[in-house]
């Protein structure tokens, strides 16, 4: 069903898919091929997208939908570079109370250094099902067992991976920007429910792309939420490729968010092609994109991910958007194994995953250590 939607959405893929399918069907299975090992993953979700005839739409719902999705995938040898293909096996709606209780049980079962949860807020052109699959793949690439929760707001979900027609991208982008702004009250309600199920001190908030507008403005403007988090701060707020105007991010968002969390991080890149399009549409620099030196600010932990490990091989390196969170292995490893695990920033030097310049900017390199919980070689930020 997902494949069919993709082919309808990208008409040019149909001939290519026909060739691939025909080629695949023409080959008889080899008797020497070992049987695949399939595993199941769970992604928790809170959706603000209204359902029409049982199908999620691009409309903002009157109430939030809570639940979890069960996804299956083939076990991979290297979660950081191998392709990770997930299939949605089922989804289970829950009442808010049941969601909170089950999420609390799951989080309480976590063992250090994976005793935290990640609340992922997606960006531009992401459907509910895509939010589930992106979160599932991202979780695999962290190399950690911490649960992921996806907050889905009603973006257009057109799935444009490599925008080529500027006018179409611009219109969809403006529609999504408006949807992001209108979704802020829903996000605040969702965040409160997630905090009830995880405890703020064990929650890493990870907005991606346009989702950073939803999160940043909500944390900055909602006074009751600020009072709650001021008393019990989040473990971290990590802005991943944030599609926010740079000056507003530095002068308003970062100072406003800092008192509400133990750490505020910016993951930025020089090669993000989607943010380059956004820069042209908005006629302003974006916080997640830089031309050589990423944005810095007091209280902000800046990580340049331009040279970090990514999945997808040479094709993605040359032709990819360098924007998709599900391929950002270096970023995701850092998010979980340094930030979520509450390790000091210098842990990156111990692990060999990044260098630190005189400008106090961390720069990820092309290496990720293998093995169980490598960050345990580092000091904790909160012993």
C-alpha positions as CSV (number, residue, x, y, z in Angstrom):
1,X,0.0,0.0,0.0
2,X,2.8,2.4,0.9
3,X,4.7,1.4,-2.3
4,X,1.6,2.1,-4.4
5,X,1.2,5.5,-2.9
6,X,4.8,6.3,-3.6
7,X,4.5,5.3,-7.3
8,X,1.4,7.4,-7.7
9,X,3.1,10.3,-6.1
10,X,6.2,10.1,-8.3
11,X,5.1,9.1,-11.7
12,X,8.6,9.0,-13.1
13,X,9.3,6.1,-10.7
14,X,6.8,3.7,-12.3
15,X,9.0,2.6,-15.3
16,X,12.0,2.2,-13.1
17,X,10.1,0.2,-10.6
18,X,8.7,-2.0,-13.3
19,X,12.3,-2.8,-14.4
20,X,13.4,-3.5,-10.9
21,X,10.4,-5.7,-10.1
22,X,10.8,-7.6,-13.4
23,X,14.5,-8.1,-12.8
24,X,13.8,-9.3,-9.2
25,X,11.1,-11.7,-10.3
26,X,13.3,-13.2,-13.1
27,X,15.9,-14.4,-10.6
28,X,15.2,-17.7,-8.9
29,X,16.1,-17.7,-5.2
30,X,19.4,-19.2,-4.4
31,X,19.3,-22.3,-2.1
32,X,22.5,-21.0,-0.4
33,X,20.9,-17.8,0.8
34,X,20.3,-17.8,4.5
35,X,16.7,-17.1,5.7
36,X,16.2,-13.5,6.7
37,X,15.9,-12.5,10.4
38,X,13.0,-10.3,10.9
39,X,12.5,-8.1,14.0
40,X,9.7,-6.0,15.2
41,X,9.9,-2.4,16.5
42,X,7.4,-0.2,18.2
43,X,7.0,3.6,17.6
44,X,4.7,5.5,20.0
45,X,2.8,8.4,18.5
46,X,0.6,11.4,19.2
47,X,-1.1,12.7,16.1
48,X,-2.8,16.1,15.6
49,X,-3.9,15.1,12.1
50,X,-7.6,14.7,11.6
51,X,-8.8,11.4,10.1
52,X,-11.3,11.4,7.2
53,X,-13.0,8.0,6.6
54,X,-10.3,6.4,8.7
55,X,-7.4,8.0,6.7
56,X,-5.2,10.7,8.2
57,X,-5.6,14.0,6.4
58,X,-3.9,17.4,6.2
59,X,-6.4,18.9,8.5
60,X,-5.8,19.8,12.2
61,X,-7.8,17.5,14.4
62,X,-10.1,18.7,17.2
63,X,-8.5,16.2,19.6
64,X,-5.2,14.3,19.7
65,X,-4.9,10.6,18.7
66,X,-2.6,8.5,20.9
67,X,-1.2,5.1,20.1
68,X,1.7,3.0,18.9
69,X,2.7,1.5,15.6
70,X,4.3,-1.9,15.1
71,X,6.8,-2.1,12.3
72,X,8.8,-5.0,11.0
73,X,12.3,-4.9,9.4
74,X,15.1,-7.2,8.5
75,X,18.0,-7.3,10.9
76,X,20.9,-5.4,9.5
77,X,24.7,-6.1,10.0
78,X,25.6,-2.4,10.3
79,X,22.7,-0.1,11.5
80,X,24.7,3.0,10.7
81,X,25.3,2.4,7.0
82,X,23.1,-0.4,5.8
83,X,19.7,0.2,4.3
84,X,16.9,-0.2,6.8
85,X,13.6,-1.0,5.2
86,X,10.6,-1.0,7.6
87,X,7.0,-2.2,7.0
88,X,4.0,-1.1,9.1
89,X,2.5,-4.2,10.4
90,X,-0.2,-2.7,12.6
91,X,-1.2,0.4,14.6
92,X,-3.0,0.4,17.9
93,X,-4.9,3.6,19.0
94,X,-5.0,4.2,22.8
95,X,-6.8,6.5,25.2
96,X,-4.6,9.2,26.6
97,X,-4.6,7.5,30.0
98,X,-3.6,4.1,28.5
99,X,-0.9,5.8,26.4
100,X,0.6,7.5,29.4
101,X,0.5,4.3,31.5
102,X,2.0,2.1,28.8
103,X,4.7,4.6,27.9
104,X,5.6,5.0,31.6
105,X,6.0,1.2,31.9
106,X,8.2,1.1,28.8
107,X,10.4,4.0,29.9
108,X,10.7,2.7,33.4
109,X,12.0,-0.6,31.9
110,X,14.9,1.2,30.3
111,X,18.3,0.4,31.6
112,X,21.1,3.0,31.7
113,X,22.5,4.4,29.4
114,X,19.2,3.8,27.5
115,X,16.9,5.0,30.3
116,X,15.4,7.9,28.3
117,X,12.9,8.5,25.5
118,X,13.0,10.6,22.4
119,X,10.1,12.8,21.3
120,X,10.6,13.3,17.5
121,X,8.7,16.2,15.8
122,X,8.9,15.8,12.0
123,X,9.4,18.4,9.4
124,X,8.2,19.4,5.9
125,X,6.1,17.0,3.8
126,X,5.7,14.1,6.2
127,X,2.6,12.0,6.5
128,X,1.6,10.1,9.7
129,X,2.8,6.8,8.3
130,X,6.1,8.5,7.1
131,X,6.5,9.9,10.6
132,X,6.3,6.3,12.0
133,X,8.7,4.9,9.6
134,X,11.2,7.8,9.9
135,X,11.2,7.4,13.7
136,X,11.6,3.6,13.4
137,X,14.6,3.9,11.1
138,X,16.1,6.8,13.2
139,X,15.8,4.7,16.3
140,X,17.7,1.8,14.7
141,X,20.5,4.2,13.6
142,X,21.0,5.5,17.2
143,X,22.3,2.1,18.3
144,X,20.3,2.6,21.5
145,X,17.2,0.9,22.9
146,X,15.5,4.1,24.1
147,X,11.8,4.4,22.8
148,X,10.9,6.9,20.2
149,X,7.6,8.9,20.2
150,X,6.5,10.7,17.0
151,X,4.4,13.8,17.2
152,X,2.6,14.2,13.8
153,X,1.3,17.6,12.8
154,X,-0.7,18.0,9.6
155,X,2.0,18.8,7.0
156,X,1.1,18.1,3.4
157,X,2.9,14.7,3.3
158,X,3.6,15.0,-0.4
159,X,7.0,13.2,0.2
160,X,9.0,15.4,-2.2
161,X,12.5,14.0,-1.6
162,X,14.4,16.0,-4.1
163,X,12.4,19.2,-5.0
164,X,13.2,20.3,-8.6
165,X,10.2,22.5,-9.4
166,X,10.7,25.6,-7.3
167,X,7.1,26.9,-7.5
168,X,5.5,23.7,-6.4
169,X,8.0,23.3,-3.5
170,X,7.4,26.9,-2.4
171,X,3.6,26.6,-2.3
172,X,3.8,23.3,-0.4
173,X,6.3,24.9,1.9
174,X,4.1,27.9,2.7
175,X,1.2,25.6,3.4
176,X,3.3,23.6,5.8
177,X,4.6,26.7,7.6
178,X,1.0,27.7,8.3
179,X,0.2,24.2,9.5
180,X,3.2,24.2,11.8
181,X,2.1,27.5,13.4
182,X,-1.5,26.3,13.9
183,X,-0.2,23.0,15.4
184,X,1.6,24.6,18.4
185,X,-1.3,24.3,20.9
186,X,-1.7,20.6,19.9
187,X,2.0,20.1,20.4
188,X,1.9,21.6,23.9
189,X,-0.9,19.2,24.9
190,X,1.0,16.3,23.4
191,X,4.2,17.2,25.2
192,X,2.4,17.3,28.5
193,X,1.1,13.8,27.9
194,X,4.5,12.5,26.9
195,X,6.1,14.0,29.9
196,X,3.5,12.3,32.1
197,X,4.6,9.0,30.5
198,X,8.3,9.6,30.7
199,X,9.2,12.3,33.2
200,X,10.8,15.4,31.8
201,X,14.3,14.6,33.1
202,X,14.3,11.5,31.0
203,X,13.0,13.0,27.8
204,X,15.0,14.2,24.8
205,X,13.0,16.5,22.5
206,X,14.2,16.2,18.9
207,X,12.5,18.5,16.4
208,X,13.6,18.1,12.8
209,X,13.5,20.8,10.1
210,X,10.2,22.6,10.1
211,X,9.3,20.8,13.3
212,X,11.8,23.2,15.0
213,X,9.3,26.0,14.4
214,X,6.6,24.1,16.2
215,X,8.8,23.2,19.1
216,X,10.8,26.4,19.5
217,X,7.9,28.8,19.4
218,X,5.8,26.6,21.7
219,X,8.5,26.4,24.4
220,X,9.2,30.1,24.1
221,X,5.6,31.3,24.3
222,X,3.5,28.9,26.4
223,X,3.8,30.3,30.0
224,X,2.2,27.3,31.8
225,X,4.5,24.9,30.0
226,X,7.5,27.1,30.8
227,X,6.6,27.0,34.5
228,X,6.3,23.2,34.5
229,X,9.6,22.7,32.7
230,X,11.3,25.4,34.7
231,X,10.7,23.3,37.8
232,X,11.6,20.0,36.2
233,X,13.7,20.6,33.0
234,X,13.9,18.3,30.0
235,X,17.0,16.2,29.6
236,X,17.8,17.9,26.3
237,X,16.3,19.8,23.4
238,X,18.2,19.0,20.2
239,X,17.3,21.0,17.1
240,X,18.2,18.9,14.1
241,X,18.6,20.8,10.8
242,X,16.2,23.5,12.2
243,X,14.3,25.4,9.5
244,X,14.2,28.6,11.6
245,X,15.6,32.0,10.7
246,X,19.1,32.2,12.2
247,X,18.8,35.4,14.1
248,X,15.5,34.5,15.7
249,X,16.9,31.1,16.6
250,X,19.9,32.7,18.3
251,X,18.4,35.8,19.9
252,X,15.0,34.4,20.9
253,X,14.6,30.6,20.7
254,X,17.8,29.6,22.4
255,X,17.6,32.0,25.4
256,X,14.0,31.1,25.9
257,X,14.5,27.3,25.7
258,X,17.7,27.2,27.8
259,X,16.1,27.5,31.2
260,X,13.7,24.6,30.4
261,X,16.3,21.9,29.7
262,X,19.7,20.7,30.8
263,X,21.1,20.9,27.3
264,X,20.2,22.8,24.1
265,X,21.9,21.5,20.9
266,X,22.0,22.6,17.3
267,X,22.9,20.0,14.6
268,X,23.7,22.0,11.5
269,X,25.2,21.3,8.0
270,X,26.8,23.1,5.1
271,X,25.3,20.7,2.5
272,X,21.5,20.6,3.4
273,X,19.8,21.1,0.0
274,X,16.3,21.4,1.4
275,X,17.3,24.1,3.8
276,X,19.0,25.8,0.9
277,X,15.7,25.9,-0.9
278,X,14.0,27.2,2.3
279,X,16.7,30.0,2.5
280,X,15.7,31.0,-1.0
281,X,12.0,31.0,-0.3
282,X,12.3,32.9,3.0
283,X,15.1,35.1,1.8
284,X,16.9,34.6,5.1
285,X,19.6,32.3,6.6
286,X,18.3,29.1,8.3
287,X,19.8,28.0,11.6
288,X,20.4,24.5,10.4
289,X,22.4,25.6,7.3
290,X,25.8,27.3,7.3
291,X,28.3,28.4,4.8
292,X,31.4,27.3,6.7
293,X,30.8,28.3,10.3
294,X,27.7,27.2,12.1
295,X,25.7,29.4,14.4
296,X,26.9,29.7,18.0
297,X,25.4,31.3,21.1
298,X,25.9,31.2,24.9
299,X,24.2,28.1,26.3
300,X,24.1,26.4,22.9
301,X,26.0,23.2,22.1
302,X,26.7,23.5,18.3
303,X,27.5,20.3,16.3
304,X,28.5,20.6,12.7
305,X,27.3,17.4,11.0
306,X,28.5,18.2,7.5
307,X,31.1,15.3,7.5
308,X,29.2,13.0,9.8
309,X,28.4,9.4,8.9
310,X,25.4,9.0,6.7
311,X,23.5,6.0,5.3
312,X,22.8,5.5,1.6
313,X,26.1,5.2,0.0
314,X,27.7,7.3,-2.7
315,X,24.3,7.9,-4.5
316,X,23.0,9.8,-1.4
317,X,26.3,11.6,-0.9
318,X,26.3,12.9,-4.4
319,X,22.6,13.4,-5.2
320,X,20.8,13.3,-1.8
321,X,19.2,16.2,0.0
322,X,21.4,15.7,3.1
323,X,18.3,16.6,5.1
324,X,16.5,13.3,5.9
325,X,16.8,12.4,9.6
326,X,16.5,8.7,8.9
327,X,19.9,8.7,7.1
328,X,21.8,10.9,9.5
329,X,23.6,8.1,11.4
330,X,26.3,10.3,12.9
331,X,23.8,12.8,14.2
332,X,21.6,10.1,15.6
333,X,24.5,8.3,17.3
334,X,25.5,11.5,19.0
335,X,21.9,12.3,20.0
336,X,21.5,9.0,21.8
337,X,24.9,7.9,22.9
338,X,26.3,11.3,24.1
339,X,23.2,13.5,24.7
340,X,20.6,10.9,25.7
341,X,23.1,8.9,27.7
342,X,24.0,12.2,29.6
343,X,27.7,12.2,28.7
344,X,29.8,15.3,28.8
345,X,30.4,16.9,25.4
346,X,34.1,15.9,25.6
347,X,32.9,12.3,25.3
348,X,33.0,12.9,21.5
349,X,36.8,13.2,21.8
350,X,37.0,9.9,23.8
351,X,34.9,8.1,21.2
352,X,36.7,9.7,18.3
353,X,33.4,10.8,16.7
354,X,34.2,14.6,16.6
355,X,36.8,17.3,16.9
356,X,36.5,20.5,18.8
357,X,37.8,23.8,17.3
358,X,38.8,27.0,19.0
359,X,35.4,28.3,18.1
360,X,33.9,25.8,20.4
361,X,32.1,24.1,17.6
362,X,32.0,20.3,17.5
363,X,32.5,18.8,14.1
364,X,31.5,15.2,13.5
365,X,33.9,13.0,11.6
366,X,33.4,9.9,9.4
367,X,33.7,7.4,12.2
368,X,31.3,5.7,14.6
369,X,32.6,3.3,17.3
370,X,31.0,-0.1,17.2
371,X,30.1,-2.2,20.3
372,X,27.7,-2.0,23.2
373,X,27.4,1.3,25.0
374,X,30.8,2.8,24.0
375,X,29.8,6.1,25.7
376,X,30.3,4.3,29.1
377,X,34.0,5.1,28.7
378,X,33.1,8.8,29.2
379,X,32.1,10.8,32.2
380,X,28.5,11.5,32.9
381,X,27.1,15.0,32.9
382,X,24.9,14.1,35.9
383,X,26.7,11.5,38.1
